[in-house]
Amino acid sequence: MHPVTCCTCGNRVLAEKYSPVHTSIQWLTDAARSCARFRADAEHGRAALHTCADLRETVDELADRGELSITARSCPTPGRLD
């Protein structure tokens, strides 16, 4: 995973791209407190988000510029190790 800083709020996370549409994010702090979008939704009583559009845009832009490469990751599938 690679360190990424959100272009909107400056929050730092670890991110990995496995395909153009599959992104994995590891939050380094409590997302509800450190992410401006998550915090605003919590303060207004809205349901918790599963992702932050600003952070996703940041990660996608890094990938588009080649600064965050798509990782070819394969994991064994149970029952398919023969």
N, C-alpha and C positions, 0 to 999 in steps of 0.2 A: 504494500500500500504506500501511497505517496502523499506527502503533506500538500494540502490545498488550502488557500485562503480565499474566502468568499469575496468577490469583487464589490458586493453591496454593503455588507456589514463588517467584514474583516474577521469573521469567525474562522478558526482553523479546524480542519478535520483531516482524516486520512481517507483517500479515495483510490479506487481501482476501477478500470473499465475492462469489461470482459467481452463486450460487443458494442456497436453503436447505441444500442438501447438498454444494455445491462450495465448498471453502475452500482458499485458497493461503496457505502459510506460508513466510516467508523467515527462516531462523535468522540471528541476528546474531553468534552465537558457536557453538562446537562443541556440538551438541545432546547428545552423549554426556557432556559435562562439565557443561553448564549446566542441563540438565533433570533434575530429581530422579528422575523415572520412568525415563528412558533410562539414567541413571547406575546406578540400583539394578539394572536388568536386566543391564547390562554387568558389574557387580560379582558378580552371581550366575550369570554364564555363560549367561544366557538370550539367545535370538536378538534382534537389534535390532528395535525397533518402527519402524513407518513413521509413527506418529502418537502423540501424547500425549493421552490421554483428558481429562486435566485442562485442558490448553491448548485442546483442541477445545470443551470445556464453557465455558470463559471466552469464547472467540470467539463461540460460539452465543448465550450470554447477552447479550453486547454487541449482537449483531445483533437479538435479540428486543426489547431495550430501545431500539433505534433509534440506538445510539451507534456502530454500525458498519454502514453501509448496504450493501445489495447493489448491486454495480456491474454495470451493463449493458455488458458488454464483447463486442465482436464482432471477430473476426479473419478476414481473407479465407481462404477455403478454396482450396487449389491446384486449378486446373482449373475454378473456379466464378467467375471474374472477368469472364466474357463479358457 
